[in-house]
Amino acid sequence: MDLHLEDKVVLITGGSDGLGAALVRLLRSEGALVAFCGRNEERIAALAADVAGTDGGHGVIGMRADVTQEGELAAFVDAAVQRWGRIDGVVNNAGQSSALPFDQQTEETWDNDLNLKLRAQIKLTRLALPHLRASGGGSILNILAISGKAPGANSSPTSVSRAAGLALSKTLSKELGPDNIRVNSILIGLVESGQWDRRAAATGVAVDDLYKRMGEAGSIPLGRVGYASEFADLAAFMLSDRSAYISGVGINFDGGTSPTS
C-alpha cells in the first residue's frame, strides 16, 4: 500500500530512540521529510546519519531539544520550516514513565511529568498549528499510554498526564477538523523501547530474555511485547492520507491488555 507520504514534512519529538527512531526510519523509507529531536546528541547524530540516504541528508533534520523549553521547540519547528517550507504532520512522542504511590509524590514530581508530557504537547501543537493550516491540513499524533484510559494503583502521575493528553486530542480533533487537521492518539502498552533496552543492559540481562519474560509474565493476551516496527507501521498509517477519515480516536497498541476499547 502506498501511504502517499512522499515529500510530506513530519516533526517527531523523542525521535532519537526506541519507538520514535523506528518511526523516523519508516517515514524516511516512505519518502517523507523528517525532523526529529531528542536529548542525547550521540543517538541523534547516529540516527540522522543512518537515514540520510542519497540526498546528502537533505530529507532529515536531527536536533537536540528539550521539549519542556518552548524556545527550543520553536527552534525545532523553525528549522523544519526554513528547510522545507511547510509542516504536514506532528508526532508528540517525548516522554518516559513516572509512577509512584501517591504519598511519595511531590509537587516537583507532578510538575516534571506534566511539563514533559502534557505541556510539551500543547507547546509543539501551538507552534506547528499555523504551518499545518498553511499546508491545507495535516495530522497530529499524540503518543500516550494505556494507563490514560485504564489507570491502575500507583500509576500516577503518568496515568493522569496521559488521560489529559487523550482529552486534549479529542477536543483538538473537534476544533481543528474544519481546518482539515486530524488529531489522534496511540496508547502504548508493553512495547520494546530504548528505556527497556537500557534497563536490560544495566541489570546484565539479555534484552530478548527481558522482553520474553515481560510478555509471558504480564497480562498480555497476545503473549508478547509489541515491536517498535509494528508501532511505526501504525503511526505512519495514521499520519498518511490513507487514514483521512479517522480523527479524535485513541487507538490501543497493547496486544489486547487494556480492559477498555
Summary of the structure (lengths in Angstrom):
residues: 261
radius of gyration: 17.6
end to end distance: 26.6
largest distance: 53.9
contacts: 892
relative contact order: 0.15
helix: 49%
strand: 16%
